[in-house]
Amino acid sequence: MFFRRLFGAALLLCLFSGSPIAARASPLGTMPIGATTRQPFGHYALCRRSPAECRTTTKEAAPPVLLDIALMQLVSRVNKQINAEIQPASDQELYGVEERWTLPASGRGDCEDYALLKRERLHAAGIPLSDLLLTVVRKRDGTGHAILTLRTRSGDFVLDNLDARVRPWADVPYRFVKRQSNEDPARWVEIEKGADTMVSAMSR
């Protein structure tokens, strides 16, 4: 039984690498969540336009989704597909405003639009919204960026329009600021303390 479990774990890691999802185990499996913090303005405006996007669907938090081979393959496929099918464009270019969170229009969008579409596709495939959390980070140059966090029993993983891989959150070169609460999609919680920032990164 031990060797069967060991073989199964090795197989999962190989599939993670080849999917491609980073195989290296994160030393910090789950993000350290802090106090409630300000909701990004773009997300607040999205909630006002589309209340269903931010409606709480469960009365109590469920345990994270189980990370198995089928889920790995699904998440990797969706991440790569959306990164390939959406062309980067700023909100200013598309809508004439600095910040607008929405599903990509006409196959174009910026970072939070990629994240929203991945969230929609993965939820439609059966993953609870409580495990698909919009997240704000800062890149190395200090600019804001939005990604999608996949919450699993094996830790938190990142889906990023700047990376074809799905990686453990602690392995990506970002400073994590805040993300949606898994209990209430309209509430945001700190990961690391930081000021609100625009999240209009476009480059690949």
N, CA, C and O of each residue as an XYZ file, in Angstrom:
816
protein
N       0.821     -1.200      0.000
C       0.000      0.000      0.000
C       0.865      1.264      0.000
O       0.566      2.227     -0.706
N       1.929      1.254      0.789
C       2.819      2.412      0.851
C       3.401      2.710     -0.514
O       3.414      3.860     -0.952
N       3.891      1.660     -1.200
C       4.516      1.873     -2.504
C       3.479      2.311     -3.544
O       3.795      3.068     -4.462
N       2.234      1.826     -3.393
C       1.192      2.252     -4.312
C       0.917      3.744     -4.147
O       0.761      4.467     -5.131
N       0.859      4.201     -2.890
C       0.645      5.626     -2.634
C       1.821      6.446     -3.137
O       1.639      7.526     -3.699
N       3.045      5.924     -2.931
C       4.235      6.637     -3.380
C       4.246      6.755     -4.894
O       4.577      7.808     -5.438
N       3.883      5.670     -5.575
C       3.828      5.700     -7.035
C       2.775      6.688     -7.514
O       2.994      7.426     -8.474
N       1.620      6.695     -6.832
C       0.558      7.613     -7.201
C       0.987      9.060     -7.061
O       0.683      9.892     -7.915
N       1.706      9.363     -5.963
C       2.184     10.735     -5.751
C       3.182     11.134     -6.822
O       3.141     12.258     -7.323
N       4.089     10.213     -7.181
C       5.077     10.503     -8.222
C       4.398     10.738     -9.563
O       4.808     11.608    -10.331
N       3.351      9.953     -9.842
C       2.612     10.120    -11.094
C       1.948     11.488    -11.159
O       1.964     12.141    -12.202
N       1.366     11.920    -10.049
C       0.743     13.234    -10.008
C       1.760     14.328    -10.301
O       1.476     15.258    -11.055
N       2.941     14.219     -9.705
C       3.973     15.229     -9.921
C       4.416     15.259    -11.376
O       4.635     16.331    -11.941
N       4.547     14.088    -11.981
C       4.935     14.039    -13.383
C       3.874     14.707    -14.256
O       4.202     15.443    -15.187
N       2.601     14.447    -13.950
C       1.531     15.054    -14.716
C       1.501     16.559    -14.505
O       1.234     17.311    -15.442
N       1.772     17.004    -13.283
C       1.849     18.436    -13.010
C       2.911     19.078    -13.883
O       2.685     20.132    -14.477
N       4.082     18.433    -13.957
C       5.179     19.003    -14.736
C       4.844     19.016    -16.217
O       5.141     19.990    -16.910
N       4.237     17.960    -16.707
C       3.996     17.844    -18.132
C       2.755     18.543    -18.614
O       2.550     18.647    -19.823
N       1.902     19.035    -17.707
C       0.593     19.552    -18.104
C       0.554     20.906    -18.800
O      -0.270     21.048    -19.704
N       1.376     21.937    -18.467
C       2.413     21.959    -17.455
C       1.927     22.630    -16.174
O       1.479     23.776    -16.218
N       2.004     21.949    -15.043
C       1.786     22.532    -13.730
C       3.044     22.261    -12.935
O       3.533     21.131    -12.925
N       3.583     23.278    -12.263
C       4.856     23.117    -11.572
C       4.777     22.011    -10.545
O       3.826     21.958     -9.765
N       5.765     21.121    -10.530
C       5.725     19.949     -9.671
C       6.312     20.203     -8.295
O       5.979     19.489     -7.350
N       7.175     21.199     -8.153
C       7.872     21.373     -6.890
C       6.896     21.757     -5.792
O       6.119     22.700     -5.945
N       6.937     21.027     -4.686
C       6.039     21.304     -3.568
C       6.386     22.648     -2.954
O       7.559     22.967     -2.758
N       5.378     23.418     -2.657
C       5.594     24.718     -2.051
C       5.862     24.573     -0.572
O       5.184     23.789      0.092
N       6.851     25.318     -0.016
C       7.090     25.266      1.412
C       5.970     25.925      2.203
O       5.834     25.683      3.403
N       5.172     26.749      1.549
C       4.023     27.386      2.174
C       2.803     27.008      1.362
O       2.440     27.715      0.421
N       2.162     25.897      1.715
C       1.107     25.349      0.878
C      -0.076     26.265      0.690
O      -0.614     26.357     -0.413
N      -0.498     26.954      1.750
C      -1.651     27.831      1.657
C      -1.257     29.254      2.042
O      -0.396     29.459      2.897
N      -1.880     30.210      1.418
C      -1.574     31.612      1.694
C      -1.957     31.972      3.126
O      -3.011     31.552      3.603
N      -1.126     32.735      3.812
C      -1.491     33.208      5.153
C      -2.501     34.350      5.050
O      -2.156     35.467      4.663
N      -3.723     34.059      5.395
C      -4.812     35.024      5.231
C      -4.947     35.867      6.489
O      -4.917     35.353      7.608
N      -5.098     37.182      6.284
C      -5.222     38.097      7.408
C      -6.605     38.712      7.510
O      -7.617     38.069      7.229
N      -6.625     39.964      7.917
C      -7.876     40.665      8.185
C      -8.577     41.065      6.890
O      -7.981     41.086      5.813
N      -9.852     41.377      7.035
C     -10.612     41.923      5.912
C      -9.987     43.246      5.467
O      -9.556     44.053      6.291
N      -9.945     43.453      4.154
C      -9.351     44.661      3.604
C     -10.248     45.227      2.521
O     -11.299     44.660      2.220
N      -9.843     46.338      1.936
C     -10.678     46.999      0.943
C     -10.815     46.170     -0.328
O      -9.842     45.609     -0.834
N     -12.015     46.107     -0.820
C     -12.298     45.462     -2.095
C     -11.737     46.333     -3.214
O     -11.948     47.545     -3.199
N     -11.032     45.756     -4.184
C     -10.564     46.577     -5.309
C     -11.726     47.298     -5.982
O     -12.812     46.738     -6.132
N     -11.492     48.529     -6.383
C     -12.568     49.318     -6.965
C     -13.176     48.622     -8.181
O     -14.395     48.591     -8.344
N     -12.307     48.060     -9.036
C     -12.811     47.392    -10.231
C     -13.725     46.234     -9.903
O     -14.710     45.999    -10.604
N     -13.405     45.497     -8.831
C     -14.252     44.377     -8.434
C     -15.554     44.876     -7.809
O     -16.617     44.298     -8.033
N     -15.464     45.947     -7.030
C     -16.670     46.541     -6.455
C     -17.638     46.956     -7.566
O     -18.839     46.699     -7.486
N     -17.095     47.601     -8.601
C     -17.934     48.032     -9.719
C     -18.529     46.830    -10.446
O     -19.680     46.879    -10.880
N     -17.759     45.754    -10.581
C     -18.273     44.531    -11.194
C     -19.433     43.967    -10.380
O     -20.436     43.536    -10.949
N     -19.304     43.967     -9.059
C     -20.382     43.470     -8.194
C     -21.643     44.306     -8.352
O     -22.754     43.778     -8.295
N     -21.473     45.602     -8.551
C     -22.641     46.471     -8.735
C     -23.313     46.191    -10.077
O     -24.541     46.190    -10.169
N     -22.516     45.955    -11.112
C     -23.081     45.691    -12.439
C     -23.675     44.295    -12.533
O     -24.711     44.091    -13.166
N     -23.005     43.329    -11.893
C     -23.410     41.913    -11.989
C     -23.429     41.300    -10.593
O     -22.473     40.627    -10.210
N     -24.496     41.516     -9.823
C     -24.542     41.036     -8.435
C     -24.313     39.541     -8.284
O     -23.796     39.100     -7.257
N     -24.689     38.751     -9.289
C     -24.507     37.306     -9.191
C     -23.036     36.925     -9.079
O     -22.713     35.879     -8.514
N     -22.133     37.762     -9.611
C     -20.702     37.491     -9.541
C     -20.207     37.473     -8.093
O     -19.203     36.831     -7.786
N     -20.909     38.175     -7.212
C     -20.405     38.391     -5.859
C     -21.370     37.892     -4.794
O     -21.252     38.258     -3.625
N     -22.322     37.061     -5.193
C     -23.311     36.555     -4.252
C     -22.765     35.326     -3.521
O     -22.204     34.426     -4.144
N     -22.933     35.297     -2.211
C     -22.531     34.140     -1.419
C     -23.509     33.014     -1.674
O     -24.722     33.201     -1.577
N     -22.975     31.829     -2.005
C     -23.845     30.701     -2.353
C     -23.919     29.644     -1.265
O     -24.778     28.765     -1.332
N     -23.048     29.700     -0.265
C     -23.061     28.720      0.816
C     -23.049     29.440      2.150
O     -22.495     30.532      2.274
N     -23.665     28.820      3.148
C     -23.738     29.433      4.467
C     -22.491     29.176      5.299
O     -22.199     29.920      6.235
N     -21.758     28.128      4.959
C     -20.512     27.869      5.658
C     -19.472     27.369      4.675
O     -19.794     26.720      3.679
N     -18.208     27.684      4.973
C     -17.132     27.359      4.039
C     -16.940     25.850      3.935
O     -16.855     25.158      4.950
N     -16.873     25.349      2.719
C     -16.596     23.942      2.481
C     -15.092     23.727      2.463
O     -14.339     24.675      2.241
N     -14.633     22.486      2.694
C     -13.197     22.226      2.574
C     -12.748     22.440      1.138
O     -13.557     22.338      0.216
N     -11.457     22.739      0.934
C     -10.972     22.961     -0.438
C     -11.166     21.733     -1.313
O     -11.325     20.617     -0.819
N     -11.149     21.955     -2.602
C     -11.326     20.886     -3.569
C     -10.143     19.914     -3.501
O      -9.022     20.307     -3.181
N     -10.408     18.655     -3.804
C      -9.363     17.626     -3.828
C      -8.585     17.732     -5.136
O      -9.170     17.750     -6.218
N      -7.269     17.803     -5.023
C      -6.410     17.907     -6.206
C      -6.056     16.506     -6.691
O      -5.234     15.821     -6.082
N      -6.677     16.084     -7.783
C      -6.380     14.789     -8.373
C      -5.949     14.984     -9.827
O      -5.862     16.113    -10.310
N      -5.684     13.886    -10.511
C      -5.176     13.963    -11.880
C      -6.151     14.684    -12.805
O      -5.749     15.522    -13.613
N      -7.441     14.351    -12.680
C      -8.439     14.959    -13.556
C      -8.494     16.470    -13.352
O      -8.596     17.229    -14.317
N      -8.427     16.905    -12.093
C      -8.459     18.338    -11.821
C      -7.207     19.030    -12.356
O      -7.294     20.114    -12.934
N      -6.050     18.409    -12.165
C      -4.807     18.978    -12.689
C      -4.895     19.199    -14.193
O      -4.529     20.259    -14.701
N      -5.378     18.197    -14.887
C      -5.457     18.290    -16.343
C      -6.445     19.365    -16.774
O      -6.185     20.122    -17.710
N      -7.588     19.427    -16.079
C      -8.592     20.433    -16.395
C      -8.044     21.843    -16.189
O      -8.165     22.694    -17.070
N      -7.448     22.086    -15.039
C      -6.968     23.421    -14.709
C      -5.858     23.850    -15.666
O      -5.836     24.987    -16.137
N      -4.946     22.937    -15.943
C      -3.867     23.256    -16.873
C      -4.401     23.578    -18.262
O      -3.944     24.521    -18.909
N      -5.367     22.795    -18.714
C      -5.930     22.999    -20.046
C      -6.632     24.356    -20.147
O      -6.433     25.093    -21.113
N      -7.444     24.678    -19.154
C      -8.166     25.956    -19.170
C      -7.187     27.124    -19.113
O      -7.357     28.111    -19.828
N      -6.169     27.018    -18.270
C      -5.192     28.095    -18.159
C      -4.510     28.354    -19.508
O      -4.393     29.502    -19.935
N      -4.069     27.307    -20.165
C      -3.388     27.466    -21.448
C      -4.335     27.958    -22.540
O      -3.968     28.808    -23.352
N      -5.556     27.421    -22.556
C      -6.507     27.814    -23.594
C      -6.825     29.298    -23.526
O      -6.804     29.991    -24.543
N      -7.118     29.782    -22.331
C      -7.507     31.184    -22.204
C      -6.318     32.106    -22.444
O      -6.468     33.166    -23.052
N      -5.148     31.715    -21.976
C      -3.955     32.532    -22.265
C      -3.725     32.663    -23.763
O      -3.247     33.694    -24.237
N      -4.067     31.613    -24.509
C      -3.846     31.625    -25.960
C      -4.957     32.360    -26.709
O      -4.687     33.009    -27.720
N      -6.186     32.272    -26.235
C      -7.300     32.809    -27.018
C      -7.570     34.288    -26.762
O      -8.246     34.932    -27.565
N      -7.052     34.849    -25.647
C      -7.266     36.258    -25.331
C      -6.004     37.052    -25.659
O      -4.898     36.678    -25.268
N      -6.189     38.130    -26.368
C      -5.076     39.012    -26.693
C      -5.032     40.162    -25.682
O      -6.073     40.732    -25.352
N      -3.836     40.509    -25.186
C      -3.754     41.563    -24.169
C      -4.107     42.940    -24.703
O      -3.664     43.340    -25.779
N      -4.915     43.658    -23.930
C      -5.283     45.034    -24.255
C      -5.682     45.722    -22.958
O      -6.289     45.098    -22.088
N      -5.352     46.979    -22.820
C      -5.636     47.710    -21.588
C      -7.102     48.127    -21.522
O      -7.788     48.204    -22.541
N      -7.567     48.394    -20.299
C      -8.931     48.910    -20.127
C      -9.084     50.276    -20.787
O     -10.149     50.600    -21.312
N      -8.021     51.073    -20.760
C      -8.075     52.379    -21.406
C      -8.303     52.218    -22.897
O      -9.097     52.943    -23.496
N      -7.600     51.259    -23.494
C      -7.733     51.013    -24.924
C      -9.116     50.471    -25.274
O      -9.696     50.853    -26.290
N      -9.647     49.579    -24.431
C     -10.911     48.912    -24.732
C     -12.133     49.736    -24.345
O     -13.120     49.775    -25.079
N     -12.062     50.400    -23.180
C     -13.255     51.039    -22.624
C     -13.083     52.536    -22.352
O     -14.043     53.220    -21.997
N     -11.873     53.034    -22.517
C     -11.633     54.439    -22.269
C     -11.585     54.808    -20.802
O     -11.734     55.977    -20.447
N     -11.374     53.801    -19.933
C     -11.253     54.038    -18.492
C     -10.013     53.313    -17.990
O      -9.508     52.394    -18.635
N      -9.530     53.745    -16.823
C      -8.296     53.166    -16.301
C      -8.495     51.758    -15.752
O      -7.582     50.934    -15.799
N      -9.680     51.488    -15.235
C      -9.899     50.203    -14.571
C     -11.328     49.730    -14.793
O     -12.278     50.412    -14.407
N     -11.486     48.560    -15.418
C     -12.804     47.945    -15.590
C     -12.644     46.436    -15.557
O     -12.034     45.855    -16.454
N     -13.186     45.799    -14.533
C     -13.135     44.345    -14.412
C     -14.339     43.757    -15.127
O     -15.484     44.070    -14.802
N     -14.067     42.901    -16.106
C     -15.148     42.309    -16.883
C     -14.616     41.106    -17.641
O     -13.403     40.918    -17.735
N     -15.502     40.298    -18.176
C     -15.064     39.218    -19.054
C     -14.501     39.829    -20.333
O     -14.967     40.887    -20.759
N     -13.520     39.197    -20.951
C     -12.872     39.778    -22.136
C     -13.868     40.078    -23.246
O     -14.756     39.277    -23.540
N     -13.703     41.249    -23.855
C     -14.569     41.669    -24.951
C     -13.866     41.416    -26.282
O     -12.735     41.858    -26.486
N     -14.531     40.712    -27.173
C     -14.006     40.474    -28.522
C     -12.619     39.842    -28.497
O     -11.760     40.163    -29.318
N     -12.412     38.928    -27.529
C     -11.141     38.215    -27.472
C      -9.976     39.039    -26.991
O      -8.826     38.670    -27.227
N     -10.243     40.170    -26.309
C      -9.178     41.020    -25.804
C      -9.478     41.397    -24.358
O     -10.638     41.496    -23.959
N      -8.414     41.609    -23.576
C      -8.621     41.996    -22.191
C      -7.301     42.131    -21.467
O      -6.242     41.831    -22.018
N      -7.372     42.596    -20.205
C      -6.150     42.658    -19.407
C      -6.211     41.620    -18.305
O      -7.090     40.758    -18.313
N      -5.283     41.689    -17.350
C      -5.034     40.556    -16.461
C      -6.256     40.090    -15.690
O      -6.488     38.887    -15.577
N      -7.055     41.029    -15.152
C      -8.207     40.586    -14.367
C      -9.281     39.963    -15.253
O     -10.070     39.138    -14.791
N      -9.311     40.359    -16.532
C     -10.275     39.767    -17.456
C      -9.926     38.301    -17.735
O     -10.813     37.450    -17.801
N      -8.635     38.014    -17.897
C      -8.202     36.622    -18.024
C      -8.646     35.826    -16.795
O      -9.205     34.736    -16.916
N      -8.386     36.389    -15.610
C      -8.706     35.685    -14.364
C     -10.203     35.436    -14.242
O     -10.619     34.361    -13.811
N     -11.013     36.416    -14.616
C     -12.463     36.250    -14.530
C     -12.961     35.166    -15.483
O     -13.855     34.396    -15.132
N     -12.390     35.101    -16.682
C     -12.817     34.087    -17.643
C     -12.383     32.690    -17.180
O     -13.140     31.731    -17.327
N     -11.189     32.572    -16.630
C     -10.754     31.280    -16.092
C     -11.663     30.843    -14.948
O     -12.037     29.675    -14.848
N     -12.010     31.787    -14.095
C     -12.923     31.492    -12.981
C     -14.265     30.979    -13.508
O     -14.801     29.992    -13.003
N     -14.802     31.653    -14.522
C     -16.085     31.252    -15.091
C     -16.017     29.859    -15.707
O     -16.898     29.031    -15.480
N     -14.965     29.601    -16.491
C     -14.838     28.303    -17.176
C     -14.652     27.155    -16.168
O     -15.267     26.097    -16.300
N     -13.806     27.380    -15.172
C     -13.542     26.316    -14.208
C     -14.746     26.064    -13.315
O     -15.001     24.924    -12.927
N     -15.483     27.105    -12.987
C     -16.711     26.907    -12.209
C     -17.738     26.135    -13.021
O     -18.418     25.256    -12.492
N     -17.854     26.460    -14.305
C     -18.787     25.735    -15.173
C     -18.413     24.267    -15.276
O     -19.268     23.412    -15.511
N     -17.106     23.974    -15.096
C     -16.629     22.583    -15.145
C     -16.783     21.868    -13.807
O     -16.452     20.687    -13.700
N     -17.286     22.573    -12.776
C     -17.597     21.902    -11.523
C     -16.813     22.327    -10.300
O     -17.072     21.822     -9.208
N     -15.865     23.236    -10.441
C     -15.082     23.677     -9.289
C     -15.860     24.764     -8.547
O     -16.306     25.723     -9.177
N     -16.035     24.644     -7.231
C     -16.788     25.668     -6.483
C     -16.120     27.026     -6.572
O     -14.894     27.121     -6.631
N     -16.928     28.076     -6.580
C     -16.378     29.430     -6.607
C     -15.544     29.719     -5.365
O     -14.640     30.554     -5.406
N     -15.839     29.040     -4.268
C     -15.057     29.245     -3.038
C     -13.620     28.770     -3.186
O     -12.780     29.082     -2.343
N     -13.322     28.016     -4.249
C     -11.960     27.554     -4.515
C     -11.338     28.267     -5.709
O     -10.243     27.907     -6.141
N     -12.018     29.271     -6.247
C     -11.537     30.041     -7.395
C     -11.570     31.510     -6.995
O     -12.610     32.161     -7.092
N     -10.429     32.032     -6.545
C     -10.401     33.316     -5.862
C      -9.552     34.330     -6.620
O      -8.359     34.118     -6.834
N     -10.171     35.419     -7.017
C      -9.441     36.521     -7.636
C      -8.443     37.074     -6.631
O      -8.760     37.225     -5.451
N      -7.242     37.375     -7.098
C      -6.130     37.737     -6.207
C      -5.343     38.890     -6.812
O      -5.091     38.920     -8.017
N      -4.958     39.835     -5.966
C      -4.159     40.987     -6.394
C      -2.740     40.828     -5.860
O      -2.532     40.539     -4.681
N      -1.775     41.020     -6.746
C      -0.359     40.918     -6.384
C       0.372     42.136     -6.936
O      -0.185     42.918     -7.707
N       1.627     42.279     -6.528
C       2.528     43.244     -7.158
C       3.655     42.477     -7.832
O       4.235     41.557     -7.255
N       3.954     42.872     -9.062
C       5.074     42.276     -9.772
C       6.374     42.865     -9.253
O       6.368     43.783     -8.432
N       7.482     42.334     -9.733
C       8.793     42.776     -9.250
C       9.039     44.262     -9.483
O       9.754     44.907     -8.716
N       8.447     44.798    -10.540
C       8.640     46.218    -10.829
C       7.672     47.107    -10.060
O       7.667     48.325    -10.239
N       6.845     46.496     -9.197
C       5.927     47.249     -8.358
C       4.549     47.466     -8.940
O       3.666     47.970     -8.247
N       4.337     47.100    -10.198
C       3.024     47.300    -10.803
C       2.038     46.244    -10.321
O       2.409     45.119     -9.987
N       0.765     46.644    -10.296
C      -0.276     45.728     -9.855
C      -0.632     44.709    -10.921
O      -0.468     44.954    -12.117
N      -1.117     43.570    -10.474
C      -1.434     42.473    -11.387
C      -2.509     41.620    -10.725
O      -2.519     41.459     -9.505
N      -3.405     41.079    -11.528
C      -4.458     40.195    -11.018
C      -4.259     38.786    -11.562
O      -3.929     38.599    -12.733
N      -4.464     37.811    -10.705
C      -4.347     36.400    -11.065
C      -5.532     35.661    -10.445
O      -6.330     36.248     -9.715
N      -5.634     34.382    -10.744
C      -6.652     33.538    -10.126
C      -5.959     32.522     -9.234
O      -5.006     31.864     -9.651
N      -6.443     32.398     -8.006
C      -5.922     31.394     -7.087
C      -6.859     30.194     -7.058
O      -8.066     30.340     -6.864
N      -6.295     29.011     -7.251
C      -7.022     27.755     -7.085
C      -6.727     27.217     -5.696
O      -5.577     26.915     -5.378
N      -7.738     27.097     -4.881
C      -7.610     26.629     -3.503
C      -7.874     25.127     -3.477
O      -8.955     24.689     -3.871
N      -6.892     24.316     -3.015
C      -7.042     22.870     -2.981
C      -6.573     22.331     -1.628
O      -5.969     23.048     -0.831
N      -6.859     21.078     -1.395
C      -6.399     20.438     -0.157
C      -4.889     20.226     -0.163
O      -4.295     19.931      0.874
N      -4.271     20.375     -1.329
C      -2.818     20.256     -1.447
C      -2.134     21.610     -1.450
O      -0.924     21.685     -1.663
N      -2.876     22.676     -1.218
C      -2.304     24.009     -1.204
C      -2.941     24.909     -2.241
O      -3.851     24.504     -2.965
N      -2.448     26.137     -2.303
C      -2.966     27.150     -3.219
C      -2.077     27.242     -4.452
O      -0.850     27.255     -4.348
N      -2.716     27.306     -5.628
C      -2.013     27.366     -6.904
C      -2.470     28.592     -7.691
O      -3.581     29.090     -7.508
N      -1.590     29.064     -8.566
C      -1.807     30.315     -9.282
C      -2.009     30.053    -10.768
O      -1.238     29.325    -11.395
N      -3.065     30.662    -11.326
C      -3.285     30.702    -12.768
C      -3.045     32.135    -13.213
O      -3.672     33.065    -12.706
N      -2.134     32.305    -14.161
C      -1.603     33.619    -14.491
C      -1.575     33.789    -16.005
O      -1.138     32.884    -16.716
N      -2.031     34.929    -16.507
C      -1.954     35.143    -17.952
C      -0.529     35.384    -18.430
O      -0.287     35.402    -19.637
N       0.426     35.569    -17.512
C       1.822     35.765    -17.878
C       2.638     34.475    -17.801
O       3.857     34.503    -17.974
N       1.979     33.348    -17.544
C       2.705     32.084    -17.363
C       1.798     30.931    -17.791
O       0.655     30.841    -17.343
N       2.305     30.050    -18.656
C       1.516     28.898    -19.097
C       1.375     27.849    -18.010
O       0.476     27.009    -18.060
N       2.274     27.899    -17.018
C       2.240     26.913    -15.948
C       1.246     27.300    -14.872
O       0.961     28.479    -14.666
N       0.715     26.282    -14.179
C      -0.044     26.501    -12.952
C       0.899     26.146    -11.810
O       1.358     25.008    -11.707
N       1.190     27.124    -10.949
C       2.287     26.962     -9.996
C       1.823     27.154     -8.556
O       0.854     27.873     -8.315
N       2.505     26.519     -7.588
C       2.232     26.822     -6.183
C       2.430     28.307     -5.924
O       3.360     28.915     -6.453
N       1.567     28.885     -5.121
C       1.577     30.341     -4.957
C       2.925     30.861     -4.463
O       3.349     31.945     -4.862
N       3.605     30.100     -3.596
C       4.870     30.572     -3.025
C       6.022     30.500     -4.018
O       7.117     30.982     -3.728
N       5.790     29.900     -5.192
C       6.857     29.755     -6.180
C       6.851     30.848     -7.236
O       7.731     30.871     -8.096
N       5.888     31.747     -7.192
C       5.824     32.786     -8.216
C       6.465     34.072     -7.689
O       6.423     34.330     -6.486
N       7.051     34.876     -8.566
C       7.861     36.027     -8.123
C       7.036     37.281     -7.873
O       7.367     38.354     -8.376
N       5.967     37.151     -7.100
C       5.095     38.270     -6.812
C       5.037     38.555     -5.321
O       5.319     37.686     -4.495
N       4.672     39.763     -4.995
C       4.300     40.095     -3.632
C       2.777     40.014     -3.544
O       2.077     40.791     -4.193
N       2.268     39.092     -2.757
C       0.830     38.885     -2.652
C       0.224     39.929     -1.720
O       0.713     40.156     -0.613
N      -0.855     40.559     -2.192
C      -1.473     41.659     -1.444
C      -2.787     41.222     -0.805
O      -2.943     41.300      0.413
N      -3.735     40.761     -1.630
C      -5.048     40.386     -1.092
C      -5.790     39.515     -2.095
O      -5.442     39.449     -3.274
N      -6.827     38.845     -1.587
C      -7.635     38.019     -2.463
C      -9.062     37.964     -1.922
O      -9.342     38.399     -0.805
N      -9.960     37.413     -2.753
C     -11.326     37.207     -2.301
C     -11.350     36.245     -1.115
O     -10.524     35.337     -1.023
N     -12.300     36.453     -0.218
C     -12.551     35.481      0.840
C     -13.233     34.258      0.239
O     -14.107     34.393     -0.617
N     -12.844     33.076      0.678
C     -13.510     31.875      0.180
C     -14.915     31.722      0.765
O     -15.690     30.884      0.304
N     -15.246     32.524      1.771
C     -16.566     32.463      2.387
C     -17.542     33.468      1.783
O     -18.755     33.265      1.836
N     -17.020     34.546      1.211
C     -17.866     35.606      0.671
C     -17.116     36.268     -0.482
O     -16.134     36.970     -0.244
N     -17.555     36.061     -1.736
C     -16.803     36.570     -2.887
C     -16.743     38.090     -2.973
O     -15.913     38.625     -3.707
N     -17.605     38.800     -2.240
C     -17.558     40.261     -2.252
C     -16.630     40.808     -1.173
O     -16.372     42.010     -1.127
N     -16.129     39.934     -0.309
C     -15.226     40.367      0.757
C     -13.801     39.983      0.380
O     -13.567     38.903     -0.162
N     -12.853     40.865      0.667
C     -11.447     40.616      0.363
C     -10.640     40.585      1.660
O     -10.947     41.298      2.615
N      -9.606     39.751      1.676
C      -8.772     39.588      2.863
C      -7.311     39.812      2.503
O      -6.890     39.542      1.379
N      -6.553     40.302      3.453
C      -5.135     40.548      3.246
C      -4.366     39.243      3.111
O      -4.695     38.247      3.755
N      -3.354     39.257      2.281
C      -2.338     38.205      2.260
C      -1.056     38.805      2.821
O      -0.458     38.255      3.746
N      -0.642     39.921      2.267
C       0.384     40.763      2.848
C      -0.165     42.169      2.852
O      -0.918     42.536      1.950
N       0.184     42.946      3.817
C      -0.332     44.307      3.873
C       0.204     45.093      2.696
O       1.387     45.013      2.365
N      -0.675     45.852      2.068
C      -0.256     46.674      0.937
C      -1.376     47.581      0.508
O      -2.547     47.305      0.768
N      -1.021     48.656     -0.145
C      -2.019     49.618     -0.589
C      -2.751     49.097     -1.804
O      -2.245     48.243     -2.532
N      -3.951     49.620     -2.018
C      -4.689     49.312     -3.235
C      -3.853     49.701     -4.444
O      -3.096     50.671     -4.400
N      -3.992     48.944     -5.520
C      -3.211     49.224     -6.721
C      -4.014     48.883     -7.953
O      -4.852     47.982     -7.915
N      -3.779     49.572     -9.025
C      -4.416     49.228    -10.270
C      -3.824     47.919    -10.786
O      -2.655     47.623    -10.541
N      -4.633     47.140    -11.497
C      -4.173     45.822    -11.927
C      -4.402     45.657    -13.425
O      -5.167     44.797    -13.861
N      -3.735     46.489    -14.192
C      -3.980     46.496    -15.630
C      -2.818     45.945    -16.429
O      -2.633     46.327    -17.585
N      -2.017     45.045    -15.834
C      -0.871     44.487    -16.556
C      -1.324     43.753    -17.805
O      -2.306     43.011    -17.771
N      -0.611     43.958    -18.913
C      -1.006     43.347    -20.175
C       0.067     42.452    -20.752
O      -0.251     41.474    -21.430
N       1.317     42.755    -20.507
C       2.394     42.070    -21.225
C       2.446     40.604    -20.866
O       2.071     40.202    -19.765
N       2.921     39.802    -21.821
C       3.052     38.381    -21.597
C       4.463     38.052    -21.164
O       4.779     36.887    -20.923
